[in-house]
Amino acid sequence: MPPVIASHILEIRGSTIHYLEIGDISSPTILFLHGASFTAHTWQEIGTLAYFADRGYRAIAIDVPGYGASQSINFPREEFLGQLLAGIECDRPVLVSPSMSGGYSLPFITQSAEKLRGFVAVAPVGINRYQDAIAGIKLPVLAIWGSNDHLVSPKLADLLVELIPQAKKVILENAGHACYMKATEAFHQHLFSFIQDLNR
């Protein structure tokens, strides 16, 4: 029997947060956030969760607060990911953060980079806002953008590479802001390669 993607609800400080999970709890974890036009189910629909489970990883996709089946939160968003990692028993995951979810991930890496094995910035919003705080962070980072991104300029991938010593960039040709939707196979391959390198 192939692994099944399970749906879970977690309560965080009075709000219910929904997430999807596949893979063994003892396996290295990849944690997927999403952009404003999507939900956790997007990662299921394009095959990302199954792709990484098939390769021996635990893959978790979160409905960020106020989206999908997750309620809004009544505490600062900067605190959300720390609370989440404690609640889902997730030790040093690779965090994948597209677009709008940068509002959660970027402040988190400025405060708690040591709680992650790696960070995948998929054209997240807010880089300019946090650039002083993230400069010099000791965290492996993959900056991955679509070449046709008109919402968050691919030039910000270069900025991340300048700011963070262990950052590298990948530009997916002919893909837009949600580059993983147009160039799904290439996105999976680059993400897998980055994560495999973390294990070496």
Buried (B, 14 or more C-beta within 10 A) or exposed (E): EEBEBEBEEBEBEEBEBBBBBBBEEEBBBBBBBBBEEBBBBBBBEBEBBBBBBBBEBBBBBBBBBEBBBBBEBEEEBBBBBEBBBEBBEBEBBBBBBBBBBBBBBBBBBBEEBEBBBBBBBBBBBBBEEBBEBBEEBEBBBBBBBBEBBEEBEBEBBBBBBEBBEEBBBBBBEEBBBBBBBBBBEBBBEBBBEBBEEEEE
